[in-house]
Amino acid sequence: MQATIPLKDFDLARFIAAIATFCDGPDLAFQCVDDGFAIYDPSTTPMQKLESGQSVFARFTSGEGERFNLADGTQLELSDEFDGEGYFDDSSCYGFVVRLADGQLTFESAVMRDEREETIVFEVDDGGPFEAAMVQFIESMRAS
């Protein structure tokens, strides 16, 4: 998924609050992304990160194996029929790389994955079994 939405048409404060609530606080919910690596930086808010031109990873899933909690408040169980490739272990989560530039927010499906001593972030074509929920979540945050 890739979506670009004018900032004036998106409730960014509500998006940040929803993701932060899901992750029990903004520090773990939003990590800076620099050259494919997640950087833990609790010194600034998600809004400050975005306004300063930094990309952030916004976590959308938690769980492993077959059962996942989603930031929209739902749960998803992967069925036995799902045989797609993906990252479904406790070292990975799906979410969005979010950027703010020239009054436009860009959201791209991404995976954050702990690998040894580093946490990497990479964009994916779609969020696999989470894609529909991710798209609906972004659409639900449009300003009314």
C-alpha positions in Angstrom: 0.0 0.0 0.0 1.1 3.5 -0.7 -1.1 6.5 0.0 -0.5 10.2 -0.2 -3.0 12.4 1.6 -2.9 16.2 2.1 -2.2 16.9 5.7 -5.2 19.2 5.9 -7.4 16.2 5.0 -6.0 13.8 7.6 -6.4 13.7 11.4 -2.8 13.2 12.2 -3.3 13.8 15.9 -5.9 11.0 16.1 -3.7 8.7 14.0 -0.7 9.3 16.4 -3.0 8.8 19.5 -4.4 5.5 18.1 -1.0 4.0 17.3 0.4 5.3 20.6 -2.5 3.8 22.6 -2.0 0.5 20.8 1.7 0.4 21.7 1.3 1.7 25.3 3.0 5.0 24.5 4.5 6.9 21.6 8.1 5.9 22.2 7.7 2.3 21.0 4.9 3.2 18.5 6.9 5.6 16.4 10.6 5.0 15.6 12.6 7.1 13.2 13.7 5.4 10.1 17.1 6.3 8.7 18.7 4.4 5.8 16.6 1.3 6.5 17.3 1.2 10.3 14.9 2.0 13.1 16.2 4.5 15.6 14.7 4.7 19.0 14.5 8.4 19.9 12.2 9.3 22.8 13.5 12.9 22.9 10.9 14.2 20.4 7.2 13.5 19.7 6.0 11.7 16.6 4.7 15.1 15.3 8.1 16.8 15.9 9.8 13.9 14.1 7.6 14.3 11.0 7.7 18.1 11.0 11.5 18.0 11.0 11.4 15.8 7.9 12.2 12.5 9.5 10.5 9.3 8.3 8.9 7.3 11.1 7.7 3.7 11.4 4.2 3.5 12.9 3.5 0.0 14.3 0.2 -1.6 13.2 0.5 -5.2 14.3 1.7 -7.2 17.3 1.7 -10.9 17.8 3.2 -14.0 16.3 2.3 -17.2 14.6 -1.4 -17.2 13.8 -3.0 -14.5 16.1 -2.3 -10.8 15.8 -3.6 -7.7 17.4 -4.1 -4.7 15.2 -3.9 -1.0 15.9 -7.6 -0.6 14.8 -8.6 -2.6 17.8 -9.3 -5.9 16.0 -7.6 -9.2 16.0 -6.7 -11.3 13.0 -6.1 -15.0 12.9 -4.2 -16.3 10.0 -6.0 -19.4 8.6 -4.4 -22.5 7.5 -5.2 -21.5 3.9 -2.9 -18.5 4.2 0.4 -19.7 2.7 1.7 -16.3 1.6 5.2 -15.2 2.4 5.6 -12.8 5.2 7.0 -12.0 8.6 4.9 -13.5 11.3 7.2 -14.1 14.2 7.8 -12.2 17.5 10.7 -10.3 15.9 8.6 -8.6 13.3 5.7 -6.3 13.0 3.8 -4.7 10.1 3.1 -1.0 10.0 3.6 2.2 8.0 6.6 4.3 7.0 5.1 7.8 7.3 6.6 10.9 5.8 5.5 14.5 5.8 6.7 16.8 3.0 5.2 19.9 1.4 2.0 19.5 3.3 1.5 15.9 2.1 1.6 12.7 4.2 2.8 9.6 2.6 2.1 6.1 4.0 3.8 3.0 2.8 3.3 -0.6 4.0 6.4 -1.7 5.8 7.9 -4.3 8.2 10.1 -3.6 11.2 12.2 -6.6 12.1 14.8 -7.2 14.9 17.8 -8.9 13.4 20.6 -9.7 15.8 21.6 -6.3 17.3 19.9 -4.1 14.8 16.3 -3.2 14.0 15.6 -2.9 10.3 12.7 -1.3 8.5 11.8 -2.1 4.9 8.9 -1.2 2.7 6.8 -4.0 1.2 4.4 -3.9 -1.8 1.5 -4.7 0.5 0.8 -5.6 4.1 -0.1 -9.2 3.2 -3.0 -10.5 5.3 -3.1 -7.1 7.1 -3.4 -5.0 4.0 -7.2 -4.5 4.0 -7.2 -3.5 7.7 -4.2 -1.1 7.1 -5.9 0.6 4.2 -9.2 0.9 6.1 -7.4 2.3 9.2 -5.7 5.0 7.1 -9.0 5.9 5.4 -10.8 6.1 8.8 -8.3 8.8 9.8 -9.3 11.2 7.0 -10.6 14.5 8.5 -14.3 14.9 8.2 
